[in-house]
Amino acid sequence: MVWCALIILTNAPATFRNISVLNKLNTGSDHRMLRGTAKFNIKFERAKMVKQPKKINANNLKHHHLEFQTKLSNRFQALESMPEDDIDGMADFISNNIYETAMSTAGKHRREIPDKLSSRTKQLREKRRSLKRGGSSRDNIEYSETCKAIRIGMKEDLQAFHDKQILEAIENSKSLKAVRRKQCLGKSQFTSIKEEDGSLITDRDRIVKRCEEFYKKLYASRSAAPAMQQAPIATPVADDPPPILPSEVRASINRLNRTKAPGEDKITGGILQDGGEASHCTHSPL
């Protein structure tokens, strides 16, 4: 009797499917070649390789903005010893200190999972776990009535939670479209589109190509471009431009959106606004 060990070495067994043995292939030993299908979640694997920056607790920072401004003023005293011509070094120093000071003051943002169910519905679910099912007719009736009450309660709680989200979006002047997108299940996609002659397309690749053709035709210019006349070149002025005032920086920072995603420096508009005068004065030389 000959024993053969058929092994595929992997740390993710769920990625391999439809494994079979190729018996007709002679490898010159008692080993056998295996054939299988490997399916990888590319989106998930790529997300694991990308290092996400730590988000700062914006609400906590806004509450402790005076402490944040004091710490920034103390840290920015080291800017006086830096050369003024090193703009890149000053910018890196300012952005790193703002981020580190904000993180030490407000802490890391932790995602809060909203509680959608009421305490009454939770108590009914706990009661259902303790009920007996499949016993006497009285127990079955009580179990069915409890399940019915849970279904009604969950429906009412979810509706109240969605109404609360819409009301908060209206009060805070946020997008109702984003709230509806969060409340919907799944993602809406095009399943079919019409060809230029009116025929229906269901192929996904052809739908994308048809959309590309439609928008190219929509935004294509059909008029002749007017002849451009070259403007006279102005002679450069020898005087240096006036310096940017802290009041101009303050006005620009106050116009920023607090909820926009940060860039490479990991600093949002809300962090700059909470920085106060320390943030305005340090950015004006840049």
C-alpha positions as CSV (number, residue, x, y, z in Angstrom):
1,M,0.0,0.0,0.0
2,V,1.3,3.4,-1.0
3,W,0.3,6.5,1.0
4,C,0.4,9.9,-0.8
5,A,0.2,13.2,1.0
6,L,-1.6,15.9,-1.0
7,I,-0.8,19.3,0.5
8,I,-1.1,22.9,-0.6
9,L,0.8,25.2,1.8
10,T,-1.1,28.4,2.4
11,N,-2.1,30.6,5.4
12,A,-5.5,31.3,3.9
13,P,-7.3,28.0,3.1
14,A,-10.5,29.8,2.1
15,T,-8.9,31.3,-1.0
16,F,-8.5,27.8,-2.7
17,R,-11.5,26.1,-4.3
18,N,-12.1,23.1,-6.6
19,I,-8.9,21.3,-5.8
20,S,-8.2,18.1,-7.8
21,V,-5.3,15.7,-8.5
22,L,-3.6,15.4,-11.9
23,N,-3.0,11.6,-11.9
24,K,-1.8,11.4,-15.5
25,L,1.1,13.8,-14.9
26,N,4.3,11.7,-14.1
27,T,6.7,13.7,-11.9
28,G,9.1,10.8,-11.5
29,S,8.2,10.2,-7.9
30,D,5.2,9.4,-5.7
31,H,4.3,13.1,-5.6
32,R,1.2,14.3,-7.4
33,M,0.4,17.7,-8.8
34,L,-2.7,19.5,-7.6
35,R,-4.9,21.8,-9.5
36,G,-7.1,24.4,-7.9
37,T,-8.8,27.8,-8.2
38,A,-7.4,30.6,-6.2
39,K,-9.6,33.6,-5.5
40,F,-8.2,36.6,-3.8
41,N,-10.1,39.6,-2.4
42,I,-7.8,42.3,-4.0
43,K,-9.7,45.2,-2.4
44,F,-9.4,43.7,1.1
45,E,-5.7,42.8,0.6
46,R,-4.8,46.3,-0.7
47,A,-6.6,47.9,2.2
48,K,-4.5,45.9,4.6
49,M,-1.3,47.1,3.0
50,V,-2.2,50.8,3.2
51,K,-1.4,52.4,6.5
52,Q,-4.2,54.6,7.6
53,P,-3.3,57.7,9.6
54,K,-4.7,58.1,13.1
55,K,-7.7,60.4,13.2
56,I,-7.9,63.1,15.8
57,N,-11.0,63.4,18.0
58,A,-12.4,66.6,16.5
59,N,-15.1,67.1,19.1
60,N,-12.7,66.7,22.0
61,L,-10.3,69.1,20.4
62,K,-12.9,71.7,19.9
63,H,-13.9,71.4,23.6
64,H,-10.2,71.8,24.7
65,H,-9.2,74.5,22.1
66,L,-7.7,76.9,24.7
67,E,-5.3,74.2,25.9
68,F,-4.5,73.3,22.3
69,Q,-3.7,77.0,21.5
70,T,-1.4,77.3,24.6
71,K,0.6,74.2,23.7
72,L,0.9,75.4,20.1
73,S,2.3,78.8,21.2
74,N,4.9,77.1,23.4
75,R,6.0,74.7,20.6
76,F,6.2,77.4,17.9
77,Q,8.8,79.4,19.9
78,A,11.4,77.2,18.3
79,L,10.5,78.7,14.9
80,E,12.5,81.9,15.8
81,S,15.7,80.0,15.6
82,M,15.0,78.5,12.1
83,P,16.3,80.2,9.0
84,E,13.6,82.1,7.1
85,D,14.8,80.8,3.7
86,D,14.1,77.2,4.6
87,I,10.4,77.2,3.7
88,D,10.0,73.5,3.3
89,G,11.6,72.9,6.7
90,M,9.3,75.4,8.3
91,A,6.2,73.9,6.7
92,D,7.2,70.4,7.9
93,F,7.9,71.6,11.3
94,I,4.6,73.5,11.6
95,S,2.4,70.6,10.2
96,N,4.1,68.0,12.4
97,N,3.8,70.0,15.6
98,I,0.2,70.9,14.9
99,Y,-0.7,67.2,14.4
100,E,1.3,65.9,17.4
101,T,-0.1,68.7,19.7
102,A,-3.7,68.0,18.5
103,M,-3.2,64.3,19.1
104,S,-1.8,64.7,22.6
105,T,-4.6,67.2,23.5
106,A,-7.7,65.5,22.0
107,G,-6.6,61.9,21.7
108,K,-7.4,59.4,19.0
109,H,-10.8,59.3,17.4
110,R,-12.8,56.2,18.2
111,R,-15.7,55.2,16.0
112,E,-18.9,55.0,18.0
113,I,-21.4,52.3,17.0
114,P,-24.9,53.9,17.3
115,D,-27.4,52.0,19.4
116,K,-30.4,51.5,17.1
117,L,-32.6,49.4,19.4
118,S,-34.5,50.6,22.4
119,S,-34.1,49.0,25.9
120,R,-37.6,47.5,25.6
121,T,-36.7,45.6,22.4
122,K,-33.5,44.4,24.0
123,Q,-35.4,43.1,27.0
124,L,-37.8,41.2,24.7
125,R,-34.8,39.6,23.0
126,E,-33.3,38.5,26.3
127,K,-36.7,37.1,27.3
128,R,-36.9,35.1,24.0
129,R,-33.6,33.5,24.8
130,S,-35.0,32.1,28.1
131,L,-38.2,30.8,26.6
132,K,-38.7,27.2,25.7
133,R,-39.6,26.2,22.1
134,G,-41.2,23.0,21.0
135,G,-42.7,22.2,24.4
136,S,-46.3,22.7,25.3
137,S,-48.8,24.7,23.2
138,R,-48.7,27.5,25.8
139,D,-44.9,27.9,25.5
140,N,-45.2,27.9,21.7
141,I,-47.8,30.7,21.8
142,E,-45.7,32.8,24.2
143,Y,-42.7,32.3,22.0
144,S,-44.6,33.4,18.9
145,E,-46.1,36.4,20.6
146,T,-42.6,37.5,21.8
147,C,-41.1,37.1,18.3
148,K,-44.0,39.2,16.9
149,A,-43.4,41.9,19.5
150,I,-39.6,41.9,18.7
151,R,-40.3,42.4,15.0
152,I,-42.7,45.2,15.6
153,G,-40.3,46.9,18.1
154,M,-37.2,46.6,15.8
155,K,-39.2,48.1,12.9
156,E,-40.3,51.1,15.1
157,D,-36.8,51.6,16.5
158,L,-35.1,51.6,13.1
159,Q,-37.6,54.1,11.8
160,A,-37.0,56.3,14.9
161,F,-33.3,56.0,14.4
162,H,-33.5,57.1,10.7
163,D,-35.8,60.0,11.6
164,K,-33.2,61.1,14.2
165,Q,-30.4,61.0,11.6
166,I,-32.4,63.1,9.1
167,L,-33.3,65.6,11.9
168,E,-29.7,66.0,13.0
169,A,-28.5,66.5,9.4
170,I,-31.1,69.3,8.9
171,E,-30.1,71.0,12.2
172,N,-26.4,70.8,11.4
173,S,-26.8,71.8,7.7
174,K,-25.4,68.5,6.4
175,S,-26.2,66.6,3.2
176,L,-29.5,64.7,3.2
177,K,-28.3,62.8,0.2
178,A,-25.4,61.3,2.3
179,V,-27.8,60.3,5.1
180,R,-30.1,58.5,2.6
181,R,-27.1,56.7,1.2
182,K,-26.1,55.5,4.6
183,Q,-29.6,54.3,5.3
184,C,-30.0,52.3,2.1
185,L,-29.0,48.7,1.9
186,G,-26.3,47.8,-0.7
187,K,-25.3,50.1,-3.6
188,S,-27.4,51.1,-6.6
189,Q,-25.8,50.2,-9.9
190,F,-26.7,50.4,-13.6
191,T,-28.0,47.0,-14.8
192,S,-28.9,48.2,-18.3
193,I,-28.6,51.2,-20.6
194,K,-29.8,52.1,-24.1
195,E,-27.6,52.1,-27.1
196,E,-27.6,55.0,-29.5
197,D,-30.1,53.2,-31.8
198,G,-32.4,52.4,-28.8
199,S,-31.4,48.8,-28.2
200,L,-30.8,47.7,-24.6
201,I,-27.3,46.9,-23.3
202,T,-26.8,44.6,-20.3
203,D,-23.1,43.8,-20.6
204,R,-21.1,45.6,-17.9
205,D,-18.1,46.5,-20.0
206,R,-20.3,47.8,-22.9
207,I,-22.3,49.9,-20.4
208,V,-19.1,51.7,-19.2
209,K,-18.0,52.2,-22.8
210,R,-21.4,53.6,-23.8
211,C,-21.3,56.1,-20.9
212,E,-17.8,57.2,-22.0
213,E,-19.0,57.7,-25.6
214,F,-22.1,59.6,-24.4
215,Y,-20.1,62.1,-22.3
216,K,-17.5,62.6,-24.9
217,K,-20.2,63.5,-27.4
218,L,-22.0,65.7,-24.9
219,Y,-19.0,67.8,-24.0
220,A,-17.3,67.9,-27.4
221,S,-17.0,71.4,-28.9
222,R,-18.6,71.9,-32.4
223,S,-17.7,75.5,-32.8
224,A,-14.4,76.8,-34.3
225,A,-12.0,78.1,-31.7
226,P,-11.4,81.9,-32.1
227,A,-8.0,83.1,-33.0
228,M,-6.0,83.9,-29.9
229,Q,-4.1,87.2,-29.8
230,Q,-1.0,87.2,-27.6
231,A,-1.2,89.8,-24.9
232,P,1.8,92.1,-24.4
233,I,4.2,90.8,-21.9
234,A,4.3,93.0,-18.8
235,T,7.6,94.1,-17.5
236,P,8.3,92.6,-14.0
237,V,8.1,95.0,-11.1
238,A,11.2,95.2,-9.1
239,D,9.4,95.8,-5.8
240,D,8.7,92.8,-3.6
241,P,5.0,91.9,-2.9
242,P,3.6,93.0,0.5
243,P,3.7,90.3,3.2
244,I,0.6,88.3,3.9
245,L,-1.1,89.5,7.1
246,P,-2.3,87.1,9.9
247,S,-5.8,88.6,9.4
248,E,-5.8,87.3,5.8
249,V,-4.7,83.9,6.9
250,R,-7.4,83.9,9.6
251,A,-10.1,84.7,7.1
252,S,-8.9,81.9,4.8
253,I,-8.8,79.4,7.6
254,N,-12.2,80.3,8.9
255,R,-13.7,79.6,5.4
256,L,-12.4,76.0,5.5
257,N,-14.8,73.1,5.9
258,R,-14.3,71.3,9.2
259,T,-15.5,68.0,7.9
260,K,-13.3,67.7,4.8
261,A,-10.8,64.8,4.7
262,P,-7.2,65.8,5.5
263,G,-4.3,65.7,3.0
264,E,-0.8,64.3,3.4
265,D,-0.2,66.5,6.5
266,K,-3.2,64.8,8.2
267,I,-4.5,68.2,9.3
268,T,-8.1,69.1,8.8
269,G,-9.6,72.6,8.5
270,G,-11.2,72.2,12.0
271,I,-7.7,71.6,13.6
272,L,-6.4,74.9,12.0
273,Q,-9.5,76.8,13.2
274,D,-9.1,75.4,16.8
275,G,-5.4,76.5,16.7
276,G,-6.4,80.2,17.0
277,E,-3.8,82.9,16.7
278,A,-0.9,80.5,17.1
279,S,-1.9,78.8,13.8
280,H,-2.7,82.1,12.0
281,C,0.6,83.8,12.8
282,T,2.8,80.8,12.0
283,H,1.2,80.3,8.6
284,S,1.4,83.9,7.4
285,P,5.2,83.7,6.6
286,L,4.7,80.7,4.4
